[in-house]
Amino acid sequence: MNRLRGQAALMVLAMALLVTACAGGKGGSFNMQNIDIGQLAQNLRGLRAVSESEEIEIGNGVSETLLGARPLEKDDELQHYVNVVGLWVARQSERPDLPWHFGVSDSDAINAFAAPGGNVIITRGMMRLLRNESELAGVIGHEVVHVVNKHHLSAIQKNAFIGLLGQGVSAASGRNQQLVNALIGPTKELYARGLDKSDEFEADRMGVVIAARAGYDPWGLPASLQTLAGMKPDGSQLALLFKTHPAPGARLEKLSLAMGTSFDQLAGGGQSSDRFTRATQRLKVADAR
Amino acid sequence: MKTKLRLAFGVACLSATFGSMAEVGYTLRAVDLKAKPYLDADTVSKLPEKAELEIVSRNGPWMLVKTKNKQTGYVRLLQVRLGVTATSADPGGWLPPVLPEPTGSSRPSTVATNTTGIRGFTEEDLKAAQPNKAEYEKMKSFAATPVQASAFAAQAQLSARTLAYYAEDGKQIPGGKK
């Protein structure tokens, strides 16, 4: 309760500061080429729904920070591969026409991230963990649901307002940079804390369906979670994933209830390991060194 | 080095248990070992909770497994956890799942959780991150087009199908696609 009161007080303070700051600016807000930061601050606070173009701008900023933590794996063939698989899966969702971008990051950690507007980053460690393309499709399906259902966007909306002030809205230096700067703090906070558990369970449940719609074996995601459930949850490879997600065992239990035997007739699609093996073979070579 | 030694020890223990290197697991609860991958197939035997298994192959919701007493049959994937139980061969309570090499699995067997020398995506990396616009531009440059995605799917013999979502209790959510 005290925390809620504190947040409310901060929100009031932040609103007062923004009103003060905006009063000195032309039109009461900071106009950029296409995005009005003053309006966006209101939108992020939940006063008005964020438009799709704003969502994409926010996603750009979040993705830039995530890629600032680790850059992309230097393997063009692999990057192209995850993009065709990823787009094929994402096009089976309710938001097929977003500008979907997928990337494999140069990281041994086992994790995957979604950012608003159609961005998905999978670590090299996760790619190594997966057995085949249907498991990859399952992981992608899970991340696609986070985007489709705006899980991260909603979480950012809850706390970005303070971040916007804290990162200095008045220090406008260009269209994207201003937004990117404003999102750095909230992005770091959100991706270190994780989403609500209910969002993760929902992404599992719906991700399985999206992968199955794309013709893949629906059991790819459960199989990858089963692998995670068999691993020791400490160590830096898994620390962030386990901190920010429900335990894989709990996710499997939930999936077991939701899937039952309903998906049995859809089993077997896209399990070819050959394509996946070819696309990821350089990761294995690097692993052996 | 520590990881390699640990892995080597793990392989030795598992080899002693099953006689060959394979992915291993155990039953989450008492389950029926089925003769075929169907719910109404004959039951080979009843396995207790934490029965150790060698995973022979996977088939959607089913796993073909071999038990310690050499019985072979099918159990549901979601009734199995990988690794070994706390009471079995691993004195530390856990061993990494050991998987067969490329045939049927492209995953390397060395997926133990390294604790040193990894290029992470740790919380500390995240806290220290500065936006990398150039890298995001690079990521966008790899984007596929819908035509490329469809061509890939056709070549991979993946067909789109209509499927509704499911609620937590397994009931289908009506309303077409969603």
Interface residues (C-beta under 8 A of the other chain):
Chain A: N60 G61 S63 E64 T65 L66 L67 G68 A69 R70 P71 L72 D76 Q79 H80 N83 V84 V85 G86 L87 W88 R91 Q92 E94 P96 P99 W100 H101 F102 G103 S105 D106 S107 D108 A109 N111 N119 I121 T123 G125 R128 L129 L130 R131 N132 E133 N176 V180 N181 I184 K188 Y191 A192 F201 R205 M206 V209 A212 R213 A214 G215 Y216 D217 P218 W219 P222 A223 Q226 T227 A229 G230 M231 K232 D234 G235 S236 Q237 L238 A239 L240 K243 G249 L252 K254 L255 S256 L257 A258 M259 G260 T261 S262 F263 D264 L266 A267 G268 G269 G270 S272 S273 R275 F276 T277 T280 Q281 K284 D287 A288
Chain B: G25 L39 R58 N59 G60 P61 W62 L77 L78 V80 R81 L82 G83 W94 P96 P97 L99 P102 T103 G104 S105 S106 R107 P108 T110 V111 T113 N114 T115 I118 R119 G120 F121 T122 E123 D125 L126 K127 A128 A129 Q130 P131 N132 K133 E135 Y136 K138 M139 K140 F142 A143 A144 T145 P146 Q148 A149 S150 F152 A153 A156 Q157 L158 S159 A160 R161 T162 L163 A164 Y165 Y166 A167 E168 D169 G170 Q172 K177 K178
